[in-house]
Amino acid sequence: MAEKAVKEKPLEKMTAKELRELALTLDGIVGVHSMNKPELIEAIKEAKGIVDEDGRKVDTGAIRQLKAKIVELKAARDEAREAGDKAAVDRLRRRISKAKKKTRRLASAG
């Protein structure tokens, strides 16, 4: 009997946990547990010699900066809420919303 060839899932469809397990089996990838999913995919593609057809790349640095700014804005919003400044709370809420939308756009652009 001929065995069926095990078909591997596409990297983009794998979970971060599955990607980490795969990355641990490959040589040349260090710091697997501190990487997020896009970083894992990029490292695995680089280790296997896979070239992206579309050439798009997610700017994880920009996303992280925006998320850090969101944390700061949320802290400022909570302070304004405690102080009873409704106008500032509303302003900060809108800024948080815009920043979240930017992170989503950056993530989908990659």
C-alpha positions in Angstrom: 0.0 0.0 0.0 1.3 3.4 -0.9 1.1 6.0 1.9 -0.5 9.3 1.3 1.9 12.2 1.3 1.3 14.3 4.4 0.2 17.7 3.1 1.5 20.5 5.3 -0.8 23.4 6.1 0.1 26.8 4.7 2.1 28.8 7.2 -0.5 31.6 7.4 -3.2 29.1 8.4 -1.1 27.6 11.2 -1.4 28.8 14.8 1.4 30.5 16.6 1.9 27.3 18.7 2.2 25.2 15.6 4.6 27.7 14.0 6.8 27.6 17.2 7.0 23.8 17.1 7.9 23.9 13.4 10.5 26.7 14.0 12.2 24.6 16.8 12.8 21.8 14.4 14.6 24.2 11.9 18.2 25.2 12.3 19.1 28.9 12.4 16.1 30.2 14.2 16.7 31.6 17.7 14.3 33.1 20.2 11.2 31.3 18.9 9.2 31.8 22.1 9.5 35.6 22.1 8.3 35.9 18.5 4.8 36.7 17.4 3.0 35.0 14.5 4.2 37.3 11.6 7.8 37.1 12.9 7.6 33.3 13.1 6.3 33.1 9.6 9.0 35.3 8.3 11.8 33.4 10.1 10.5 30.0 8.9 10.2 31.3 5.3 13.8 32.6 5.6 15.1 29.3 7.0 13.3 27.2 4.4 14.3 29.6 1.5 10.7 30.5 0.6 10.3 33.8 -1.2 7.1 35.8 -0.9 5.3 36.2 -4.2 3.6 39.5 -3.3 6.5 41.0 -1.4 4.3 42.6 1.2 5.6 42.8 4.7 3.9 43.8 8.0 5.7 46.6 9.9 5.5 45.1 13.4 7.5 47.9 14.8 4.9 50.5 13.9 2.1 48.3 15.2 3.9 47.9 18.6 4.5 51.7 18.8 0.8 52.3 18.2 -0.2 49.8 20.8 2.1 51.4 23.3 0.5 54.7 22.5 -2.9 53.2 23.0 -1.9 52.0 26.5 -0.8 55.6 27.3 -4.0 57.1 26.0 -6.1 54.6 28.0 -4.2 55.6 31.2 -4.8 59.3 30.4 -8.5 58.6 29.7 -8.9 56.9 33.0 -7.3 59.8 34.8 -9.6 62.2 33.0 -12.6 60.0 33.9 -11.6 60.1 37.6 -11.2 63.9 37.4 -14.7 64.2 35.8 -13.5 65.9 32.6 -16.1 64.5 30.1 -14.7 66.5 27.1 -11.2 65.1 27.7 -12.6 61.5 28.1 -14.4 61.9 24.8 -11.4 63.3 23.0 -9.1 60.5 24.3 -11.7 57.8 23.5 -11.8 59.0 19.8 -7.9 59.0 19.7 -7.8 55.5 21.0 -10.4 54.4 18.4 -8.4 55.9 15.6 -5.1 54.3 16.8 -6.8 50.9 17.0 -8.1 51.4 13.4 -4.5 52.2 12.3 -3.1 49.1 13.9 -5.7 47.0 12.1 -4.9 48.7 8.8 -1.2 48.1 9.2 -1.8 44.4 10.1 -4.0 43.8 7.1 -1.7 45.6 4.7 1.0 43.0 5.3 
